[in-house]
């Protein structure tokens, strides 16, 4: 039997209800799991808005944020590593092969027959 696919709005309502229940029951694992899926699909901004909407008081919001703290630390470390790798790549000199390809293309341009695109149909 084919799985039942939910619309975007139905899935959002279902996740909001699951988050409300998890928050009311103090279920940190469910909060973390659903929050991670939400961030993956909609981004961290959507989760922040939802946290403000669903957390009934400061204690509930603090509990929710505490459950997400390890994930935020891992993300921060990942982005720091990506930044370092990007800096190393940008500091490398340009690849000489690319320059050679450009030179070969310039030399070939003079003696290769020109191509005007796809074959034209006879009129």
N, C-alpha and C positions, 0 to 999 in steps of 0.2 A: 504494500500500500504506500502511495506517495506521501511524503511528509506534508503537513499543513503549513503553508507559508503565511506569515503574518505581514500585514501592511506596516509601514514605518510607524504610523501613529498608534496602531494597536500594540506593536512591540514596545514603544515608548511608554504607553500606559501600563503595560504588564511589568516592565522594569521598575517604574515608579512605585507600583504597588508592592513589588518584591522588596524594594529598598525601604519603604515605609515599615513593612513587617520586620525586616532585619534590624532596622534601627530601633523599633519598639522592643524587640526581643533581645537586643544587645548581641546580635550574631555578627561578629566581626568578620568571619570568613566569607559570609554571603555578601556583606557590604563591600569587601575588597574585590571579590570576584565580579560582581555586577558592575562596580565602578570601573574596573579595568576594561571590561567589554565596552562600556559606554565611552570611555576615553579613546579606545581603539577605533570606534566607529565615528564618533562625533567630535572628539578633541577635548582637551582639558577645560576649555571655557564652558562647554555644555555641562560638564560635571560640576564646576563651581556654581553655576546658576542653579542646578538641581539641588546641590547641597544647601544653598541658602533657602531654597523653597521648601525642602522637606524637613530640615532639622528644626524641630519645634523650639529648642532653646539652645543656649550656649554650650551646655553639657553634652547634648546630643551631637552638636557640630564638632566639638573637641574630640569626642569618642570616634566619630567618623574619620576625622583628620588623622587621629592616632593610628587607625587601621591602615591608612594609605601611606604612612610615613616611610616604611621600608621600600615601597615602590617608588616614591619620590626620590629617595636617596640613590637607588639604582639608576633611575633615569638621569639624575644629575651627573653621576659618575660616567654614564654612557656618553652624554653630551660633551663632557669635558674631554673624554678620549677622542671623540670625533673631531672636536675643535683642534686638538693637538695633531692629529693625523692630517687634517686639512692644512694646517700651518706648514708641516713638513713637505707636503706635496706641492704647495704653492712656492716654497723656497727652492725647489729643484729647478735646474735649468731646463729649457725646452728640449724636447726630444729631437735629436739630430735626424732621425728617420723621417720625421714629418717634413723637415727642410729638404731632404733628398727627394721625397715624393713630389714636392712642389717643383723642384728643378727638373725632374724627369718629365713631369707634365708639360712644362714650358718647352722643353726640347721636342717632345712628341707632337706638340700642337702644330709645328711647322710642316711636317711631312705626312701626318695622318689625313686621310680624306675627311672632308667636313661632313657632318651629319645634320640633316635638317629636321630631325624628329621622325616620327613613325612614317611608314610608307604611305604615300598619298594615293588615294583611289583615283583611277583614271576618270576624267570628266567626260 
